[in-house]
Amino acid sequence: MLKVQEIRELIKLVDQSAIDEFTYETDETTVTMKKSGGNTVTAAPAPAAPAERPAEPIQSSAPEVKAEPVESSSEEAPAPAAEKAADYDYEIVSPMVGTFYTAPNPESDPYVQTGSKVEKDTVVCIVEAMKLFNEIEAETTGEITEILAKDGELVEYGQPLYRVKQK
C-alpha cells in the first residue's frame, strides 16, 4: 500500500511532467493518474484477482474526475478583487484528490470555523482518499478568514480549502 506522502510525490511528478497518463500497480492497489489539460486525476483500488488465475493487467473502472477551468471576466471591478486579496495571506490547499470533511465524524464539531486561530500543526480538515482519512494541517499560523470547500465535497489536488490571515 502506498503511503500518503508517496502518492503526493507521484502527483507532483506527474503534474510537473509532460506525461499524460501514469499507472502504478502493486499486489493490492492500482493508482492511475490521467491529465487532460492538467486537470484530471483519478485513483482507484484494484480488484483482487483469484489465486488460481495468472496475474493479468488490471484496468481501473473508477470514473474520471474533471475540473473545469474558471474563466475570469474582464468586466469585473478591480476594487472587490483587491479587497478579497487583503482578507487573507495564505491558502491551505488540498494535497490530494479526495473527499473533504470538516470534522472527524458527522456528530463532531468542525475542526475549525471562520475566525478560528490556527498554528502550523493545527488539524483543519480531513481529505479521504482511497479509504484513507488524511488529516490536513494548517502549515501556517493565523486566523481562518474563509472556508472554500463544502463538507462532503470532492476536492482536487492543489484546490484551495481555506484562506488564512497570517499573524
C-alpha positions as CSV (number, residue, x, y, z in Angstrom):
1,M,0.0,0.0,0.0
2,L,1.3,3.4,-0.9
3,K,1.8,6.0,1.8
4,V,0.1,9.4,1.5
5,Q,3.5,11.1,1.1
6,E,4.4,8.7,-1.8
7,I,1.0,9.5,-3.5
8,R,1.7,13.2,-3.1
9,E,5.1,12.9,-4.7
10,L,3.7,10.9,-7.6
11,I,1.0,13.5,-8.2
12,K,3.7,16.3,-8.1
13,L,5.9,14.4,-10.5
14,V,3.1,13.7,-13.0
15,D,1.8,17.2,-12.7
16,Q,5.2,18.7,-13.5
17,S,6.0,16.3,-16.3
18,A,4.8,16.1,-19.9
19,I,3.2,12.6,-19.1
20,D,-0.5,12.5,-19.9
21,E,-1.2,9.2,-18.2
22,F,0.5,7.2,-15.4
23,T,-0.4,3.9,-13.8
24,Y,1.3,2.4,-10.7
25,E,0.3,-1.2,-9.8
26,T,1.1,-3.3,-6.7
27,D,-0.4,-6.5,-5.5
28,E,-3.3,-4.8,-3.7
29,T,-3.6,-1.4,-5.3
30,T,-3.6,0.3,-8.7
31,V,-3.2,4.1,-8.9
32,T,-4.0,5.7,-12.3
33,M,-3.4,9.4,-13.0
34,K,-4.6,11.0,-16.2
35,K,-4.1,14.6,-17.3
36,S,-6.4,16.2,-19.7
37,G,-5.1,19.7,-19.9
38,G,-3.6,19.1,-16.5
39,N,-7.0,19.0,-14.7
40,T,-7.8,15.3,-14.3
41,V,-6.5,12.9,-11.7
42,T,-8.1,9.5,-10.8
43,A,-7.2,6.8,-8.3
44,A,-8.9,3.5,-7.5
45,P,-8.1,0.3,-5.6
46,A,-7.5,-2.7,-7.8
47,P,-9.9,-5.6,-7.6
48,A,-8.3,-8.7,-6.1
49,A,-7.5,-11.5,-8.6
50,P,-8.4,-15.0,-7.6
51,A,-5.3,-17.1,-6.5
52,E,-5.8,-19.8,-9.2
53,R,-5.7,-17.4,-12.1
54,P,-2.4,-16.0,-13.5
55,A,-1.9,-12.3,-13.0
56,E,-3.5,-10.1,-15.7
57,P,-3.2,-6.4,-16.2
58,I,-5.9,-4.6,-14.2
59,Q,-8.0,-1.9,-15.7
60,S,-9.3,0.7,-13.3
61,S,-13.1,1.3,-13.6
62,A,-13.0,4.5,-11.5
63,P,-14.8,7.4,-13.1
64,E,-12.6,10.3,-14.1
65,V,-12.8,13.4,-12.0
66,K,-12.6,16.6,-14.1
67,A,-12.1,20.1,-13.0
68,E,-13.3,22.8,-15.4
69,P,-11.1,25.8,-15.8
70,V,-12.6,29.0,-14.5
71,E,-12.5,32.0,-16.8
72,S,-12.5,35.4,-15.4
73,S,-14.4,38.2,-16.9
74,S,-12.7,41.5,-17.9
75,E,-15.9,43.3,-16.7
76,E,-15.2,42.6,-13.0
77,A,-14.3,45.6,-11.0
78,P,-10.7,45.5,-9.7
79,A,-11.7,47.0,-6.3
80,P,-13.5,43.9,-4.9
81,A,-10.6,41.7,-6.1
82,A,-8.2,43.9,-4.2
83,E,-10.4,43.7,-1.0
84,K,-10.5,39.9,-1.3
85,A,-6.7,39.8,-1.5
86,A,-6.4,41.8,1.7
87,D,-8.6,39.4,3.6
88,Y,-6.0,36.6,3.5
89,D,-2.3,36.0,3.1
90,Y,-2.2,32.2,2.7
91,E,-4.4,29.4,1.2
92,I,-4.5,25.9,2.7
93,V,-4.7,23.7,-0.4
94,S,-5.7,20.0,-0.8
95,P,-2.5,17.8,-1.1
96,M,-4.5,15.2,-2.9
97,V,-7.8,14.3,-4.7
98,G,-10.4,13.1,-2.3
99,T,-13.5,13.9,-0.2
100,F,-13.3,16.9,2.1
101,Y,-14.6,16.6,5.6
102,T,-14.6,19.5,8.2
103,A,-15.0,17.2,11.2
104,P,-13.6,13.8,12.3
105,N,-17.1,12.3,12.2
106,P,-20.7,13.6,11.4
107,E,-21.6,14.1,15.1
108,S,-18.5,16.1,16.0
109,D,-17.9,19.9,15.7
110,P,-15.8,21.1,12.8
111,Y,-12.0,21.2,13.4
112,V,-12.0,25.0,12.5
113,Q,-14.5,27.7,11.6
114,T,-14.2,31.2,10.2
115,G,-12.4,33.2,12.8
116,S,-10.6,30.2,14.3
117,K,-7.0,30.7,15.3
118,V,-4.6,28.1,13.8
119,E,-1.0,27.0,14.4
120,K,1.3,25.2,11.9
121,D,0.3,21.8,13.3
122,T,-3.4,22.5,13.8
123,V,-5.6,19.9,12.0
124,V,-8.1,21.9,9.9
125,C,-9.9,19.1,8.0
126,I,-9.7,15.5,6.6
127,V,-9.4,14.5,3.0
128,E,-10.4,10.9,2.4
129,A,-8.5,9.3,-0.5
130,M,-8.7,5.6,-1.3
131,K,-10.5,4.8,2.0
132,L,-7.7,6.6,4.0
133,F,-8.6,9.5,6.1
134,N,-5.7,12.1,5.9
135,E,-5.6,14.9,8.4
136,I,-4.6,18.2,6.8
137,E,-2.7,20.6,8.9
138,A,-2.7,24.4,8.6
139,E,1.1,24.7,7.9
140,T,0.9,28.3,9.0
141,T,0.0,30.5,12.0
142,G,-3.0,32.8,11.7
143,E,-6.8,33.1,11.6
144,I,-9.2,31.3,9.2
145,T,-10.9,34.0,7.1
146,E,-12.8,31.8,4.7
147,I,-13.8,28.2,4.2
148,L,-13.8,27.5,0.4
149,A,-14.9,23.8,0.3
150,K,-18.2,22.3,1.5
151,D,-18.3,19.2,3.8
152,G,-18.5,16.0,1.8
153,E,-17.4,17.7,-1.4
154,L,-14.9,16.1,-3.8
155,V,-11.7,18.2,-3.9
156,E,-8.8,18.2,-6.4
157,Y,-5.1,18.3,-5.9
158,G,-4.0,21.8,-5.2
159,Q,-7.6,23.1,-4.7
160,P,-7.8,25.9,-2.1
161,L,-9.7,24.7,1.0
162,Y,-9.2,27.6,3.5
163,R,-7.9,31.2,3.4
164,V,-5.8,32.3,6.3
165,K,-4.8,35.8,7.5
166,Q,-1.3,35.1,8.8
167,K,0.0,36.5,12.1
